[in-house]
Amino acid sequence: MTDYRHDLQFGSFLTPDRRDPAQTVARAVLSEQLGLDLVTFQDHPYQPGFLDTWTLMSYVAARTSTVRLSPNVANVPLRPPAVLARSAASLDLLTNGRIELAIGAGAFWDAIVSMGASRLSPGESVVALEEAIEVIRQIWDEDARGGVRVEGVHHRVLGAKRGPAPSHDISLWVGALKPRMLRMIGRSADGWLPSLLYLQPGDLTRGNAVIDEAAQGAGRDPGQVRRLLNVAGTFSSTARAQLDGPPEHWAAELAELALTEGISTFILASDDERQLQVFANEVAPAVREYVGAARAGASAPDPSARAASGTAEPNRRSAPLTRTPLAVRATPAPTPRGTETVLDESARPGGPAADPDRRFTPHEQATAQHLVDIHDHLRGELEQLQDLVEQVGRGLVDATAARSHIHEMTLRQNKWVLGGYCESYCRVVTTHHTLEDQGIFPHLRRRDPRLGPVVDQLQFEHERIHELLDEVDRALVASVSVNDGMAELRRVVDLLSDTLLSHFAYEEKVLIEPIARFGLG
């Protein structure tokens, strides 16, 4: 239970959506106008639906004058650290000291490898990121003698010239959760940046302890490491859950995190302009008041009691968040290609009935839309698979090349859990781990136990899909050595297609509304 007594900061965490670049920039400008301290952007260079984060930051820097900017977090496997260091220092000089640098080791390796990087194990990722931090710091240290020299396992920079130095001491924050990475943060980084959505109870306390011990072991003051947190939630009239309630409820919870867990920078993951306004105009000032009073030893109203009692004075400038009926719709399955079936669709549980009067914020709508977007990507890959099989049949592609291509597809690589390729299609929050079966399903089951049969059915279907993918692989091998092997290959691929499209339609039908209500975990 620690307050590291850092100054409080508040920021936004925006999606670099390519569909409306002007709107993305406008949200960043709004963040500055609202008085937020920081604007951050997801960095997924392998995601064609996103603008390049560094290019976007540079453009936003030219459109703003006071707010600080950072990736959240920069994908170091796809951004060589020596180049990243010079990019950050250059932009810091151009903005008169408004750049910070949050970095990550990379988690979505199928997508990262598809862009040309080498795959690393979790242990190798820790080593590589610590080497990258050393490269960055040496590049910035232009007063040191000699060239940069880092003879690492994954990063070898031998003799590069130093500089430029940034306009101010850029902070190096690391997005991570696992103990080895947390120990590295304690030894080498300036801040820890996890996301609240992906933390279990006690994770902040345990993470702080690991960082503090590592910092002390490296001869550092643990207070040198700022604790930041990406947060997301819902503004509503009554307190219903963590970060689901009125602004005073949010303020009470964030103040508690500041005073007991040492969090000093809160970054709201939302593209909803009304949420940003409420966060900046109501939540942030209240958190500052609570924490300032507690640190000064003044007798201030207890924030948790104030929120629970509902006696907090409302901010009259705040209008309620726009809520509309759920607009996200499931995509129906097309007419099956074949006659065989592996799923008993009539036995599928329907799930609890939706509340017809419930209305949803834009953020909640976007969370539900995320599931459909992922499935649309996988539907597209099904079409690629069908085309590939036809090329094999015509002799345009041999079986070995086809197998290699299929194994690179998301269809073959994902673990057949909710959301599939969440890592490269997550437009709502930045994720650091595949959390579907381990996180989202248990989350939905806890929030509404009536979803238990639905979750069980989906998990069963995930296993069957994995078995069908193995059948496709075996049929592809046999297609070149067995009489009429192509007929069997086409049959199995049609069966996979029918099964997948049926599964996608069912999953969307039963989970779109619960995901909109409860989020992703």
Solvent accessible surface area in square Angstrom, and as a share of the most:
residue,aa,sasa,rsa
1,M,168,0.75
2,T,53,0.31
3,D,37,0.19
4,Y,32,0.12
5,R,143,0.52
6,H,32,0.14
7,D,87,0.45
8,L,18,0.09
9,Q,20,0.09
10,F,1,0.00
11,G,0,0.00
12,S,0,0.00
13,F,7,0.03
14,L,1,0.01
15,T,8,0.05
16,P,0,0.00
17,D,19,0.10
18,R,138,0.50
19,R,167,0.61
20,D,74,0.38
21,P,62,0.39
22,A,76,0.59
23,Q,57,0.25
24,T,1,0.01
25,V,8,0.05
26,A,45,0.35
27,R,46,0.17
28,A,0,0.00
29,V,25,0.14
30,L,29,0.14
31,S,0,0.00
32,E,33,0.15
33,Q,134,0.59
34,L,36,0.18
35,G,55,0.53
36,L,10,0.05
37,D,41,0.21
38,L,0,0.00
39,V,0,0.00
40,T,1,0.01
41,F,0,0.00
42,Q,3,0.01
43,D,5,0.03
44,H,12,0.05
45,P,38,0.24
46,Y,20,0.08
47,Q,9,0.04
48,P,90,0.57
49,G,22,0.21
50,F,17,0.07
51,L,48,0.24
52,D,64,0.33
53,T,3,0.02
54,W,31,0.11
55,T,92,0.54
56,L,8,0.04
57,M,0,0.00
58,S,44,0.29
59,Y,122,0.47
60,V,0,0.00
61,A,7,0.05
62,A,88,0.69
63,R,127,0.46
64,T,13,0.07
65,S,84,0.54
66,T,100,0.58
67,V,3,0.02
68,R,50,0.18
69,L,0,0.00
70,S,0,0.00
71,P,1,0.00
72,N,1,0.01
73,V,13,0.07
74,A,0,0.00
75,N,11,0.06
76,V,5,0.03
77,P,34,0.21
78,L,37,0.19
79,R,38,0.14
80,P,80,0.50
81,P,6,0.04
82,A,21,0.16
83,V,94,0.54
84,L,6,0.03
85,A,0,0.00
86,R,84,0.31
87,S,34,0.22
88,A,0,0.00
89,A,0,0.00
90,S,46,0.29
91,L,12,0.06
92,D,0,0.00
93,L,91,0.46
94,L,147,0.73
95,T,11,0.07
96,N,131,0.67
97,G,15,0.14
98,R,21,0.08
99,I,0,0.00
100,E,7,0.03
101,L,0,0.00
102,A,1,0.00
103,I,0,0.00
104,G,4,0.04
105,A,14,0.10
106,G,20,0.19
107,A,43,0.33
108,F,12,0.05
109,W,32,0.11
110,D,33,0.17
111,A,3,0.03
112,I,0,0.00
113,V,53,0.30
114,S,89,0.58
115,M,100,0.45
116,G,69,0.66
117,A,21,0.16
118,S,87,0.56
119,R,131,0.48
120,L,33,0.16
121,S,52,0.34
122,P,101,0.63
123,G,21,0.20
124,E,72,0.32
125,S,8,0.05
126,V,17,0.10
127,V,66,0.38
128,A,7,0.06
129,L,2,0.01
130,E,47,0.21
131,E,21,0.09
132,A,0,0.00
133,I,3,0.02
134,E,75,0.34
135,V,0,0.00
136,I,0,0.00
137,R,81,0.30
138,Q,31,0.14
139,I,0,0.00
140,W,25,0.09
141,D,69,0.36
142,E,90,0.40
143,D,133,0.69
144,A,38,0.29
145,R,232,0.85
146,G,62,0.60
147,G,31,0.30
148,V,0,0.00
149,R,140,0.51
150,V,12,0.07
151,E,105,0.47
152,G,12,0.12
153,V,119,0.69
154,H,58,0.26
155,H,35,0.15
156,R,147,0.54
157,V,24,0.14
158,L,78,0.39
159,G,48,0.46
160,A,31,0.24
161,K,165,0.70
162,R,54,0.20
163,G,7,0.07
164,P,47,0.29
165,A,30,0.23
166,P,24,0.15
167,S,53,0.35
168,H,60,0.27
169,D,133,0.69
170,I,7,0.04
171,S,28,0.18
172,L,0,0.00
173,W,5,0.02
174,V,0,0.00
175,G,6,0.05
176,A,9,0.07
177,L,39,0.20
178,K,119,0.50
179,P,71,0.45
180,R,120,0.44
181,M,19,0.08
182,L,8,0.04
183,R,100,0.37
184,M,0,0.00
185,I,0,0.00
186,G,0,0.00
187,R,98,0.36
188,S,23,0.15
189,A,0,0.00
190,D,32,0.17
191,G,0,0.00
192,W,2,0.01
193,L,1,0.01
194,P,1,0.00
195,S,6,0.04
196,L,23,0.12
197,L,53,0.26
198,Y,21,0.08
199,L,22,0.11
200,Q,102,0.45
201,P,123,0.77
202,G,35,0.34
203,D,38,0.20
204,L,12,0.06
205,T,57,0.33
206,R,134,0.49
207,G,2,0.02
208,N,10,0.05
209,A,59,0.45
210,V,38,0.22
211,I,0,0.00
212,D,27,0.14
213,E,127,0.57
214,A,15,0.12
215,A,0,0.00
216,Q,117,0.52
217,G,72,0.69
218,A,51,0.39
219,G,72,0.69
220,R,41,0.15
221,D,91,0.47
222,P,21,0.13
223,G,26,0.25
224,Q,101,0.45
225,V,0,0.00
226,R,32,0.12
227,R,0,0.00
228,L,0,0.00
229,L,0,0.00
230,N,5,0.02
231,V,1,0.00
232,A,12,0.09
233,G,17,0.16
234,T,14,0.08
235,F,12,0.05
236,S,20,0.13
237,S,101,0.65
238,T,85,0.49
239,A,52,0.40
240,R,123,0.45
241,A,32,0.25
242,Q,113,0.50
243,L,2,0.01
244,D,22,0.12
245,G,0,0.00
246,P,19,0.12
247,P,27,0.17
248,E,35,0.16
249,H,24,0.11
250,W,0,0.00
251,A,0,0.00
252,A,5,0.04
253,E,45,0.20
254,L,0,0.00
255,A,0,0.00
256,E,82,0.37
257,L,27,0.14
258,A,0,0.00
259,L,47,0.24
260,T,25,0.15
261,E,25,0.11
262,G,2,0.02
263,I,1,0.00
264,S,1,0.01
265,T,0,0.00
266,F,0,0.00
267,I,0,0.00
268,L,0,0.00
269,A,3,0.03
270,S,4,0.03
271,D,42,0.22
272,D,12,0.06
273,E,64,0.29
274,R,60,0.22
275,Q,1,0.01
276,L,0,0.00
277,Q,45,0.20
278,V,5,0.03
279,F,0,0.00
280,A,9,0.07
281,N,51,0.26
282,E,22,0.10
283,V,0,0.00
284,A,6,0.05
285,P,67,0.42
286,A,21,0.16
287,V,0,0.00
288,R,99,0.36
289,E,100,0.45
290,Y,6,0.02
291,V,1,0.00
292,G,39,0.37
293,A,17,0.13
294,A,51,0.40
295,R,54,0.20
296,A,83,0.64
297,G,66,0.64
298,A,60,0.46
299,S,120,0.78
300,A,41,0.32
301,P,81,0.51
302,D,77,0.40
303,P,17,0.11
304,S,62,0.40
305,A,57,0.44
306,R,58,0.21
307,A,11,0.09
308,A,91,0.70
309,S,70,0.45
310,G,52,0.50
311,T,103,0.60
312,A,10,0.08
313,E,125,0.56
314,P,65,0.41
315,N,43,0.22
316,R,193,0.70
317,R,176,0.64
318,S,39,0.25
319,A,53,0.41
320,P,123,0.78
321,L,18,0.09
322,T,88,0.51
323,R,71,0.26
324,T,62,0.36
325,P,78,0.49
326,L,27,0.13
327,A,74,0.57
328,V,12,0.07
329,R,164,0.60
330,A,38,0.29
331,T,49,0.28
332,P,111,0.70
333,A,47,0.37
334,P,80,0.50
335,T,121,0.71
336,P,86,0.54
337,R,142,0.52
338,G,33,0.32
339,T,144,0.84
340,E,89,0.40
341,T,101,0.59
342,V,34,0.19
343,L,10,0.05
344,D,88,0.45
345,E,101,0.45
346,S,107,0.69
347,A,68,0.53
348,R,37,0.14
349,P,38,0.24
350,G,59,0.57
351,G,35,0.34
352,P,30,0.19
353,A,94,0.73
354,A,57,0.44
355,D,79,0.41
356,P,115,0.73
357,D,112,0.58
358,R,50,0.18
359,R,96,0.35
360,F,6,0.02
361,T,1,0.00
362,P,64,0.40
363,H,26,0.12
364,E,10,0.05
365,Q,23,0.10
366,A,45,0.35
367,T,6,0.04
368,A,0,0.00
369,Q,55,0.25
370,H,7,0.03
371,L,4,0.02
372,V,10,0.06
373,D,23,0.12
374,I,1,0.01
375,H,4,0.02
376,D,69,0.36
377,H,45,0.20
378,L,1,0.00
379,R,35,0.13
380,G,28,0.27
381,E,14,0.06
382,L,6,0.03
383,E,126,0.57
384,Q,91,0.40
385,L,2,0.01
386,Q,26,0.12
387,D,75,0.39
388,L,15,0.08
389,V,4,0.02
390,E,60,0.27
391,Q,46,0.21
392,V,15,0.09
393,G,33,0.31
394,R,148,0.54
395,G,64,0.61
396,L,118,0.59
397,V,32,0.19
398,D,93,0.48
399,A,10,0.08
400,T,106,0.62
401,A,50,0.39
402,A,1,0.00
403,R,88,0.32
404,S,61,0.39
405,H,79,0.35
406,I,10,0.05
407,H,77,0.34
408,E,117,0.52
409,M,7,0.03
410,T,8,0.05
411,L,2,0.01
412,R,38,0.14
413,Q,58,0.26
414,N,15,0.08
415,K,142,0.60
416,W,8,0.03
417,V,10,0.06
418,L,3,0.01
419,G,6,0.06
420,G,6,0.05
421,Y,19,0.07
422,C,10,0.06
423,E,22,0.10
424,S,5,0.03
425,Y,46,0.18
426,C,2,0.01
427,R,55,0.20
428,V,17,0.10
429,V,5,0.03
430,T,6,0.03
431,T,7,0.04
432,H,24,0.11
433,H,55,0.25
434,T,45,0.26
435,L,42,0.21
436,E,3,0.01
437,D,35,0.18
438,Q,126,0.56
439,G,14,0.14
440,I,11,0.05
441,F,1,0.00
442,P,43,0.27
443,H,15,0.07
444,L,0,0.00
445,R,86,0.31
446,R,154,0.56
447,R,103,0.37
448,D,9,0.04
449,P,101,0.64
450,R,145,0.53
451,L,0,0.00
452,G,7,0.07
453,P,74,0.47
454,V,1,0.00
455,V,0,0.00
456,D,76,0.40
457,Q,32,0.14
458,L,0,0.00
459,Q,55,0.24
460,F,110,0.46
461,E,0,0.00
462,H,8,0.04
463,E,110,0.49
464,R,52,0.19
465,I,0,0.00
466,H,86,0.38
467,E,86,0.39
468,L,0,0.00
469,L,3,0.01
470,D,42,0.22
471,E,45,0.20
472,V,2,0.01
473,D,25,0.13
474,R,147,0.54
475,A,8,0.06
476,L,1,0.01
477,V,69,0.40
478,A,35,0.27
479,S,14,0.09
480,V,105,0.60
481,S,91,0.58
482,V,85,0.49
483,N,148,0.76
484,D,113,0.59
485,G,5,0.05
486,M,37,0.17
487,A,47,0.36
488,E,76,0.34
489,L,0,0.00
490,R,92,0.34
491,R,98,0.36
492,V,3,0.02
493,V,1,0.01
494,D,35,0.18
495,L,11,0.05
496,L,0,0.00
497,S,3,0.02
498,D,22,0.11
499,T,6,0.03
500,L,0,0.00
501,L,29,0.15
502,S,11,0.07
503,H,2,0.01
504,F,1,0.00
505,A,16,0.13
506,Y,14,0.05
507,E,3,0.01
508,E,0,0.00
509,K,154,0.65
510,V,9,0.05
511,L,0,0.00
512,I,9,0.05
513,E,23,0.11
514,P,6,0.04
515,I,2,0.01
516,A,2,0.01
517,R,52,0.19
518,F,33,0.14
519,G,20,0.19
520,L,14,0.07
521,G,31,0.29
